[in-house]
Amino acid sequence: MTSLTSHNTFGVIASCQQLITVTTVAQLQQLCRATQSSVTLLGGGSNTLFVNNPETVWLMDIKGIDVIKDRDDAVLIRVGAGEDWHELVSYCVAQEWGGIENLALIPGKCGAAPIQNIGAYGVEIKDVLQSVSVVDRSTGSRLELHVSDLGLGYRQSHFKQEWKEKYVIDSIVLRLTKEGHHQIKSHYGAIQSTLAEMKADSPTLKDIYTAVVQIRSAKLPDPNVIGNGGSFFKNPIIPISQYQQLLSQYPEMPSYPVDDLTVKVPAGWLIDHAGWKGKQIGNVGTYSRQALVIVNHGGADGAEVIAYSRLIQQSILDLYGIQLQREINVV
Ligand SMILES: Cc1cc2nc3c(=O)[nH]c(=O)nc-3n(C[C@H](O)[C@H](O)[C@H](O)COP(=O)(O)OP(=O)(O)OC[C@H]3O[C@@H](n4cnc5c(N)ncnc54)[C@H](O)[C@@H]3O)c2cc1C
């Protein structure tokens, strides 16, 4: 048995019978052709909660950052699934390539980034993703899928649903802007006030990156210090009529427009106002500075985390009539 405790940012106790590190596309293709049984794919384990011990785990570690097209206005890069996402963001900002600076400090590997269409501070990977290269699990054949075919939406993609057992992503292709063509996005969350404190009147890619790193470091727990998987739940999208009813009881409840019929309500606000922020039961708790993050205070297993999350779900359902959905992948 091989321990998976250091391979999941929650730090829950789990193990597998076989852990295979995948470093090349050829090895991945060969493994796909030779393996008929179920396999768990893992990048950085920052969006995975182990409740059961999987039999076989493939740890995605295919490396490489290659420029495949270099134009005056933009650059196309292919990035191996095993490259660290935040290191990629830092590298791109240093190269003056724009588009992912708002996504700094999101943990995990590049191959997992399209799985839930990672997003933060007004940007999602789908804004810059051109295509992904995948290997078909049943045949070992390799194909390139265009971003428009991936079903990317708010924290979702076909990979999370109907393609769950179908493909392994070996690399992603990003289209990034070059100097003079950047679209700086500073309107979201605390970016503007942080830029003002930094006295960055005409913010550069580096300024946005620095502001995001600063905000996230202050707000989110570092998994190296306290086990967690980031946001445990998705922000619920509810009918406007339901939101208006809730407003009469909770006039300060925030929302973001989605379309003519629905709004998105911050799950962190709901959980915070239900009194969960900073709570702890046994080894599991809710982070004191961000109620959307469930933390492992040490020694928790996946079942304990799930049991705690169900208490939150029930309390939110009782209080607001809203069913919270998990963002994290449960294995
Ligand atoms: C502190 C913290 C903050 C976070 N903040 C954010 C945030 O702001 N925005 C956001 O969107 N997310 C956030 N997350 C969640 C997480 O960082 C992202 O979902 C990240 O993309 C997960 O990458 P990973 O490599 O760790 O994925 P893993 O947990 O290893 O895998 C996630 C899923 O993808 C599958 N998978 C992994 N690699 C592949 C592959 N190559 N091909 C096919 N399937 C694969 C796995 O089987 C699993 O189902 C945060 C997490 C933490 C701990």
The ligand as a Gaussian input file, in Angstrom:
#p B3LYP/6-31G(d) Opt

LIG

0 1
 C       -6.384000      26.734000      -0.943000
 C       -7.106000      26.390000      -2.232000
 C       -7.608000      27.415000      -3.019000
 C       -8.283000      27.115000      -4.221000
 N       -8.767000      28.146000      -4.982000
 C       -9.414000      27.888000      -6.137000
 C       -9.924000      28.961000      -6.946000
 O       -9.764000      30.140000      -6.632000
 N      -10.577000      28.645000      -8.092000
 C      -10.747000      27.351000      -8.488000
 O      -11.356000      27.151000      -9.547000
 N      -10.260000      26.321000      -7.751000
 C       -9.616000      26.552000      -6.591000
 N       -9.141000      25.524000      -5.824000
 C       -9.354000      24.130000      -6.282000
 C       -8.151000      23.512000      -7.028000
 O       -6.993000      24.234000      -6.796000
 C       -8.412000      23.433000      -8.546000
 O       -9.593000      22.729000      -8.804000
 C       -7.225000      22.779000      -9.269000
 O       -7.402000      22.877000     -10.661000
 C       -7.080000      21.299000      -8.907000
 O       -5.874000      20.825000      -9.462000
 P       -5.201000      19.495000      -8.924000
 O       -4.112000      19.128000      -9.860000
 O       -4.831000      19.618000      -7.509000
 O       -6.453000      18.510000      -9.093000
 P       -6.718000      17.107000      -8.396000
 O       -7.383000      17.323000      -7.075000
 O       -5.519000      16.251000      -8.422000
 O       -7.804000      16.520000      -9.428000
 C       -9.050000      17.167000      -9.565000
 C       -9.933000      16.340000     -10.502000
 O       -9.384000      16.319000     -11.804000
 C       -9.085000      14.987000     -12.239000
 N       -7.817000      15.071000     -12.974000
 C       -6.624000      15.488000     -12.494000
 N       -5.697000      15.510000     -13.476000
 C       -6.326000      15.097000     -14.612000
 C       -5.903000      14.917000     -15.958000
 N       -4.652000      15.168000     -16.335000
 N       -6.833000      14.483000     -16.858000
 C       -8.108000      14.227000     -16.490000
 N       -8.564000      14.376000     -15.221000
 C       -7.679000      14.819000     -14.286000
 C       -9.002000      14.158000     -10.957000
 O       -9.327000      12.807000     -11.190000
 C      -10.038000      14.864000     -10.074000
 O      -11.340000      14.409000     -10.383000
 C       -8.451000      25.770000      -4.623000
 C       -7.936000      24.737000      -3.817000
 C       -7.270000      25.040000      -2.636000
 C       -6.716000      23.922000      -1.803000

